[in-house]
Amino acid sequence: MDTALVFGEVGFPNPLDILEAMFTENEWPFERPGEDEILVETTGGWCDYRLFFVWREDMHALYFTCSFDMKIPQENRGRINDLLAMINQRMWMGHFDLCSEDGSPTYRHTIPTRGLSHVSVETLEDMMDIALAECERFFPAFQFMIWGGHSPEEAVSAALLDCQGEA
């Protein structure tokens, strides 16, 4: 793959081709339902995650989501907004919301690519690493609130508790 292509002259290389090569090299099972979409699932410390990428050449943007293998019950979806706001205040990149289709907590981030010659492997790796780290960091907050009955404040505090030393 020629990563030295210049935007506007030959065309911007599709970053999903780079992701496909990365997933193939690492032997991660993935689906590529179209030229502009790719999906991969991975296992985290708390649950499985579904990573979904969409390339929009017309917008010069790579859209990315990472969904939890967790469903928020319909009766709890109204209460979740305060928790989402508290979590999102602590985020550097991306944000969390609920997938409207199935109620799963979802990390979302978009990378604008206008003016770039390509999206680097390192950028794609960082994007995935950050998303998975944030999902792992905040997964307990969703658990504490929805299934533990805690307030959003208690759930975030408990999830962000930094343990010191060893037991």
Phi, psi and omega in degrees: 000128180273104181274004180266010178297142180257131180302134177096330180271297182258334183123151180279127179296138180292117181296340178291333175295322178293315178299317179300317178296320178297314181294321178296314181298323181271002179058040174268127177292136181215165175237142176232082185294342179200174181296336186250013180219146172212144184226135176218146177246145179217159180259131176253189179287332182258325185196183173272149180236145179247114181260127185231128182239139176229127177261123177245092181298323180295333178259355184054052184213145174249116181263140186218136172229152175226110184257141175286153169271067182208137177245128176276122180303144182310318183292346180257355186294329178293322181288341188287340184299321178296320178296315179300317179298317180293321178293312184297333176294339183261007185262139172274315184229145178072182178203164176254146169208183177258134174294124183292337182285314185234000177075021179270139174298136185223130172273135181230144177202144177233136176251116173285140185241001181301132180091350178269154176273337178189169172259124185283158175302319181298320178296316179295318178297315179299318180301314179291317180299316180296314181300312181294322178296317179292321177296316179295322182294320186259354177308313181300328180298318177296317179299312182300321183282309187286312185259341178264348178077014181280160175288163177303319180298314179295320182296315180293316179300315180294322181290329184263010179298122178264115178281143178239141179078190180233149179273000000 
